Amino acid sequence: SRRQRQMCIRDRGDLYEYMLGKLNSAGRLGAFRTPKHIRDMMVKLMMPTPDMKICDPACGTAGFLISSAEYIRSEYGNKMTAEQWEKYGSETFTGFDTDETMCRLSCMNLMLHSVINPQLNKQDSVSKDYQVKDAYDLILANPPFKGTINKENINESLLAITNTTKTELLFVALFISCLLYTSPSPRDPKTS
């Protein structure tokens, strides 16, 4: 049955994530895998919907994107239209990482969690080469909090927000730059 196939795929995805957690690649370049319960809590607080575009500009193994996908499936799966399901499989989730191997691992991880055609790219999100602005409804990430970047390689629009070479501050500037501005949602406590 379809439900059994979904469970089997979900189990494979969970197994794949477990194996990724055992890899000895965490910790280089300041990158650490965010524990699932922390990712799930953050996603639950942000309440992503099927109509959102979600990005992790330092995606590693795509944990935040997977937690978002799982949340959307559990909260909206039975109510989603065919168009929303198509978008879910190809446009909803975007991730970037500087490591090509991590992009491949992320792609497989997302595919095992029912995101058929994830948008993943090898890209340094704070570099001059990254020109995305005002593109996403939600950004969830655990960016590298270690190190600095050569000032000549930093995207000028980020330097306009924070004149620094520290990666943790550059990523905050990136989040501000990449988020779409929309008027407050009905669930915003300020409008309730």
FENNOR-V332979 format. One record per residue. N is the residue number from 1. D_LAST is the distance of its C-alpha to the last C-alpha in whole Angstrom. Layout:
N|D_LAST, N|D_LAST
This chain:
1|43, 2|40, 3|38, 4|41, 5|41, 6|38, 7|38, 8|41, 9|40, 10|37, 11|40, 12|41, 13|38, 14|38, 15|42, 16|41, 17|39, 18|41, 19|44, 20|42, 21|41, 22|44, 23|45, 24|47, 25|45, 26|42, 27|42, 28|44, 29|43, 30|40, 31|38, 32|37, 33|36, 34|33, 35|33, 36|31, 37|29, 38|28, 39|27, 40|25, 41|23, 42|22, 43|21, 44|20, 45|17, 46|17, 47|17, 48|19, 49|19, 50|23, 51|22, 52|21, 53|24, 54|25, 55|27, 56|29, 57|32, 58|34, 59|34, 60|37, 61|37, 62|34, 63|32, 64|28, 65|29, 66|30, 67|28, 68|25, 69|27, 70|28, 71|24, 72|24, 73|27, 74|26, 75|22, 76|23, 77|27, 78|27, 79|25, 80|26, 81|28, 82|32, 83|30, 84|27, 85|30, 86|32, 87|30, 88|29, 89|33, 90|34, 91|31, 92|28, 93|29, 94|31, 95|33, 96|35, 97|38, 98|41, 99|43, 100|44, 101|45, 102|42, 103|40, 104|43, 105|42, 106|38, 107|39, 108|41, 109|38, 110|36, 111|38, 112|39, 113|35, 114|35, 115|34, 116|37, 117|37, 118|35, 119|35, 120|37, 121|39, 122|41, 123|40, 124|39, 125|35, 126|36, 127|39, 128|41, 129|41, 130|37, 131|36, 132|32, 133|29, 134|26, 135|27, 136|24, 137|21, 138|21, 139|24, 140|25, 141|28, 142|30, 143|33, 144|36, 145|36, 146|39, 147|42, 148|42, 149|42, 150|45, 151|43, 152|45, 153|44, 154|40, 155|38, 156|38, 157|34, 158|33, 159|36, 160|34, 161|31, 162|33, 163|37, 164|38, 165|40, 166|38, 167|36, 168|33, 169|32, 170|33, 171|31, 172|28, 173|29, 174|29, 175|26, 176|25, 177|27, 178|27, 179|23, 180|22, 181|19, 182|17, 183|14, 184|10, 185|10, 186|7, 187|7, 188|7, 189|5, 190|6, 191|4, 192|0
